[in-house]
Amino acid sequence: RAPDAKTVFVAGATGQIGARVSQQLLRSGFTVRGGVRDLYFAQQLAEFATQYGVISRDEARKINAVEFDFKDVESIAKAIGNAGKVVVTVGPSEDGPRGKVSAKDALQVLEAASVAQVGHVVVVAEAGGASSSGGGPLALITDFFSKLFSKGAEVSTDSLLDSVVDTELRFTFVKVSSTEGVDDFSPDGENVVLLSEGTYNQGTG
């Protein structure tokens, strides 16, 4: 099937930021393909969110949870399906409640997005460098990119950005500082700076 511009694949949809991104996309009228490691957990989380009014019943019907493995490009490409856009958040609690998403994992998502012929990718990464296991949650996002490069032992956030910039693909890269002190009651866009396409700025919190 041809990519659908109104369908977004969120890699790590049950992560701290991935879940919020999914919520905002649903509120904006998008259909979300939520990439998850544990399908049962994702379904329970969606039901919980619906019961407590985090998302509406109508929004819940626009979520399609799909299992995938960050280490398997073919698995990711299959999970992307007909999504015209891809979002991946890099951080210590973005692979569900139990694991981190590294910059190396993000490269896998980029390769899969290229295979799936996605139109735009958004990468959200923490300013401190997402290769480390520490650090707090991150912040928000918006669009897309794709393609793969090397698979070194550890890939830093800066190296990830360099790789993205070197491609000819459309992308949005959001680099944020820790969102400690920023909660669900903070104004939309708190702790986030967005610039024009093709420009770059490191957030200072």
N, C-alpha and C positions, 0 to 999 in steps of 0.2 A: 504493500500500500504506500501511496505517496505520503510524505511527511505532512502532518497537520500543524499549522502555525499556532493553533489554539490549544494544542496538547503539549505539556511540558513534562519531561522525565526528570525527577529529582532523585539523584543518587544519594542514598542514605536518608530516606524520608522520615525515619523515626529518630534521627539524631536531634540534638538540641536546637540547632539552627535549621536543619532540614525540615523539621516538623513545622516550624514557624513560617518558613518559606512556602511550604505546601499550603498552609492556612491562608496566607496572603494571596497566593495564586488563585485559590478557589474563590476567595472574595472578589477577585478581579475578573472572574468569569472564565478562567482557564480550566481545562480538564487536566488532572494530574495523574501521571503514571509514577507511583511511588516505589522506587527501587529499594528493596529491603532484604536483609539476610534471613529474617525469621518472619514468615508469612503469618503465622498464627498470632504472634505478638503484635504485628501491624494491624491485623483485623480487630484485635481486642482494643488497641489504642484508638482506632478510628471509632469504634462503638462507644468507648469512654468519652471521647471528644464530642460525639454527637449528643450523648445523654446529658452532658454538662454544658451544652450550648457553645462549645468552642467552635464548632462548625455546625451548619444547619443540616437537616435531612437532605435537602436538595443538593447541598455541596457534597455531602457524603456519597451521593450517587455518582458524583463526577470524579471519585477517587478509584483508581485501579491499582491495587498493591501487587507488585510483581517481584518474585524472588530473583536474586542475582548474586554474583560473587565478584568482589572488587579485583580479585586476582585473575579473573578469566574474561578476556576481551570478548569472546564469543557470547558468553553469558550476559555480559553488559549490553552488547549490541541487540541481543534478542529481547532483553528487558526494555530497551529504549523503544522498540516497536515503531509505531507511526508518529512518535513525538517529533515535532519540528524544532523544539528547543530543549536544551539540557542544562541542568543546574547541578553543580557538585560543590559541597562545602568541605573544606579541609580543616580538621581540628581533632582534639582528643576525645570528643564524645559525639561523633557524627555517624559512626557505624552502629546505630542503635544505642542502647544504654550501656553496652559492654565494650565497645572498641573504638579506636580512632580511625580517621581517614587521613592518610599521609599524602604528601605531594606526589609520591610515586603511584599511589592508588588513583589520584586525579589524572595522571598521565594515561593510565589504563582506560579511564572513562573517555578521555579525549580521543584515543585511538578508536574506541568503539563508536563514538559519535561520528567520526570520519567514515567508518564502515557503514553506519546507518544513514549517512548523507544528511545529517542534521543541519539546520540552517543557522543556528546560533547557540553558543555555549556561554554560561556564566560560571565563573570560578570565584568562590569566596574563601579567603585565606587570612589567617591571623598574622598580624604584623611582626610578631616575634619570631616567625619561622616555624612552619608547621611540622618540621621533622622531629621536634622535641615532643616528649610525652606529657610535659606539664603545660600550664597556661589555662586561662579561663575560656569560657564560651566566646563566640564571635558576634556577628551582627546581622546583615541583610544582603539583598541582591537584585538582579534583573535580567540578563540576555544569554548569548552563546558562542562557542568555537569548537574545533576538533582537529585531530591528527595525533600521531605518536612520534616519539623521538627515542632517546636511550632509556635503558632500564638499569640504571646504576644502583648501588647498594642503598644509599640514602639520597633523596632528591630534596633540596631546600626549596622554600617558597620562592626565593629570588630566582633560582634556576628554573622553576616551573614557569614563572612569569616570562623569563627570557625565551623559553621554548615556545610559549604561546605567541609572543610578539613575533618570533621568527616565522610563524605560519602565515599563510595567505587567507586564513579563515576568519570569519566574523566572531568576535568574542567580547565579553565584558569581564574584566578582572577587578574584583573588589577586595582591597587589602585593608583589614580593620584591626584596631587594637581590642584588648579584652573588653567585654561588655559587662564587667563587674559593676554593679550599681545601676545597670540598665535592665528594666524588667518589663513585663507585659503592660504595665500602666504608663510607661514612658511614651512620649510622642512618637509617632511613626517617623522613621528616619533618624532617630537618636543615634549618635556615634557613627554616622555614615556620611561620607562625602562622595558624591557622584560627579564625574567630569565628562566632557564630551568624548565621543568615540575616538580612539586613537591617542588619547592623552593618558597620563598616569600620575598619580599622587599617592603617597603613603600617608594613611590616616594617623593622626597624633592623639586620638582619644579625646 
